[in-house]
Amino acid sequence: MQAGAPRVTYLAFFNGPNHLNLDHTGLLYNVPGKLAQLSSARENTETIAGFVFASELLDHDYRDIRQQKDIVTGVYSGVG
C-alpha cells in the first residue's frame, strides 16, 4: 500500500448452517487490519459469519457478488 493512500473499512457478512453448534455465543479471530467472526443466530440453527478488513479504496462493483467473494477470499488467503 502506498504511503498516504486513503484507507477504508470493508464489511462482509453471510449466514449458513451452525455446524459448530454455537449456542448463543460467538468466536472472533483477528490479525492487524482484519477481523473474522462467527456467531449463532436464529435460535442456534444458523451461523452468521462476518469479515471486517482495512484496505485502500477498492475498484469494484458493489452489485457483483462473485467479485465480492473473490475480494474477501483474497484478503483472507493465508490468514490463520
N, C-alpha and C positions, 0 to 999 in steps of 0.2 A: 504494500500500500504506500502511496506517495505521501510524504510529509505534507500536512496541511489539507489533505483531501477530506471532504466532508464525510463524517461518519453518521450512519443512521442505524436504527434498531429495527430488525425484521422479526415478525412473529408468524409461526405456522402451527396450526392445531388440526388434529383429526381424531376420530374415535374408532374403536374396534372392540373385539371381544376381550373380556377380562381374563386372559389366560394365566395371569399371575395371581389370580384370586385376591386382589387387593380388596380390603374390607374397610370402606370409609377412610381411606388413607392414601398416601401418595409417595412417590420416590423422586428425588432430584439428583441430577448429576451436572456438575459444571466445571468448566475449564475457562481460562481467561477469554472473554468475549463470546462465550457460548453457554447456554443452559438447556438441558433436556429434562422433561418432567413427565411422569405418568401418574394418573390419579384415577380412583374408582369413580364411577358415575352410574346413574340410573339404577339405584339400589344394588350396586356392585355387579351388574350384569355387563357393563361396558367399561372400557378404559379410555380416558382422554389422554392423548399424547400431545405435548407441547414442545416447541423448539423456539428458542429466542437467540438471536445472534446479532452481533455488530458487524457492520461492513461499510465500505464506501457505497455510495449510491449505485444500485444495480440497474442496468438497462434491461428491463424485462416487461412482458405483457402480463399485467395482473389477472387477466382473464384466462391465461394459458395454464391450466392445471398441471399438464405434463412438465412444462418449464419450471413451475414452482417446485414440483417434486424433485426435479433434477438439481435445482439450486440447493435445496435442503440436503439432498444426498451428497452433493459435492462439498458443502460446507462441513458436514459431519463425517465425511470419509476419513478414516484413520483415527477418529477420536474414540478414546475408551477402549 
